[in-house]
């Protein structure tokens, strides 16, 4: 099985800048005018330009918004140096949402990207949870 990550964003240009600067990803290519393919992680990341206020699915009456929102699924980005990674994502435009939490051989900080998506930076002492 191969997993890819799709992230809805209101505008591609600032989203490409954030994800490339924050996580050292590279713009691989643009697909049409509204999809950017980013590489450099263990999976490909696609930024999908979706207008604010548009309907994400015919099965919901919700509309897209790009203020901070909650979803039961988020991205954890494993890093070697939590402090320098946190500084990098903040400099790129992320907002820190928690202090460092230590749990089962890991250290984790929660953030929100400029488009309202939550993500965590996590550093493991031994490569995974103990």
C-alpha positions as CSV (number, residue, x, y, z in Angstrom):
1,X,0.0,0.0,0.0
2,X,1.2,3.5,-0.8
3,X,-0.2,6.5,1.1
4,X,-0.3,10.1,-0.2
5,X,-1.3,13.2,1.7
6,X,-3.8,15.7,0.2
7,X,-4.1,19.1,1.9
8,X,-6.8,21.6,0.9
9,X,-5.5,25.2,0.8
10,X,-7.2,28.4,-0.4
11,X,-4.2,29.5,-2.5
12,X,-1.3,27.5,-3.9
13,X,1.5,30.0,-3.9
14,X,1.5,30.7,-0.1
15,X,0.9,27.0,0.6
16,X,3.8,25.9,-1.5
17,X,6.0,28.5,0.2
18,X,4.9,27.4,3.7
19,X,5.3,23.6,3.2
20,X,8.6,23.9,1.3
21,X,10.1,26.3,3.9
22,X,8.7,24.6,7.0
23,X,9.5,21.0,6.0
24,X,12.2,21.3,3.3
25,X,9.9,19.8,0.7
26,X,10.4,20.5,-3.0
27,X,7.8,21.5,-5.6
28,X,7.9,18.6,-8.0
29,X,5.3,19.9,-10.4
30,X,2.1,21.7,-10.9
31,X,-0.9,19.7,-12.1
32,X,-3.3,21.9,-13.9
33,X,-3.7,25.3,-12.1
34,X,-4.9,24.0,-8.8
35,X,-2.7,21.1,-7.6
36,X,0.9,21.2,-6.5
37,X,2.9,18.0,-6.0
38,X,5.6,18.2,-3.3
39,X,8.3,15.7,-2.7
40,X,11.1,15.2,-0.2
41,X,9.1,13.3,2.5
42,X,8.5,9.6,2.9
43,X,5.3,10.2,0.9
44,X,4.2,12.7,-1.7
45,X,2.2,15.7,-0.5
46,X,-0.4,17.3,-2.8
47,X,-1.7,20.8,-2.1
48,X,-5.2,21.1,-3.6
49,X,-6.5,24.6,-4.2
50,X,-10.1,24.7,-3.0
51,X,-12.0,27.9,-2.6
52,X,-13.1,29.0,0.8
53,X,-16.8,28.5,1.1
54,X,-16.9,25.6,-1.4
55,X,-18.6,22.4,-0.4
56,X,-16.1,19.5,0.2
57,X,-18.5,16.7,-0.5
58,X,-22.0,16.1,-1.8
59,X,-22.6,14.2,1.5
60,X,-22.2,17.2,3.8
61,X,-23.7,20.7,4.2
62,X,-20.5,22.0,5.7
63,X,-18.4,24.5,3.7
64,X,-14.6,24.8,3.6
65,X,-13.1,27.4,5.8
66,X,-9.5,28.1,6.6
67,X,-9.7,29.4,10.1
68,X,-8.2,26.9,12.7
69,X,-10.4,23.8,12.6
70,X,-10.4,20.4,14.1
71,X,-10.4,17.0,12.3
72,X,-9.9,13.5,13.8
73,X,-6.9,13.0,11.4
74,X,-3.8,15.1,11.4
75,X,-0.2,14.8,10.3
76,X,2.7,13.9,12.7
77,X,6.1,14.9,11.3
78,X,8.9,13.0,12.8
79,X,12.0,15.1,13.3
80,X,15.6,14.6,14.6
81,X,15.8,17.9,16.5
82,X,12.5,19.1,17.9
83,X,13.7,22.5,18.9
84,X,15.2,23.5,15.5
85,X,12.2,22.0,13.6
86,X,9.8,24.0,15.8
87,X,11.8,27.2,15.1
88,X,11.7,26.5,11.4
89,X,8.0,25.9,11.1
90,X,7.2,29.0,13.2
91,X,9.5,31.1,11.0
92,X,7.6,29.7,8.0
93,X,4.3,30.8,9.5
94,X,3.0,28.1,11.7
95,X,1.4,28.9,15.1
96,X,2.5,26.8,18.2
97,X,-0.5,25.4,20.0
98,X,1.0,23.4,22.8
99,X,4.0,23.2,25.0
100,X,6.3,20.2,24.5
101,X,4.6,17.0,25.8
102,X,6.8,14.0,26.7
103,X,5.2,10.6,26.4
104,X,6.6,7.0,26.1
105,X,10.0,8.1,24.8
106,X,8.8,10.9,22.6
107,X,8.6,14.7,22.7
108,X,5.8,16.4,20.8
109,X,4.6,20.0,20.1
110,X,1.3,20.8,18.3
111,X,1.0,23.5,15.7
112,X,-1.4,24.9,13.1
113,X,-0.3,25.8,9.6
114,X,-1.4,29.2,8.1
115,X,-4.5,27.4,6.6
116,X,-6.0,26.1,9.8
117,X,-4.7,22.5,9.6
118,X,-3.3,21.0,12.8
119,X,0.0,19.0,12.8
120,X,2.5,17.8,15.3
121,X,6.3,17.7,15.3
122,X,7.5,14.6,17.2
123,X,11.0,13.5,18.2
124,X,11.5,9.9,19.3
125,X,14.3,8.8,21.6
126,X,14.5,5.3,20.0
127,X,12.7,5.6,16.7
128,X,9.2,4.9,18.0
129,X,7.1,4.9,21.1
130,X,8.5,2.9,24.0
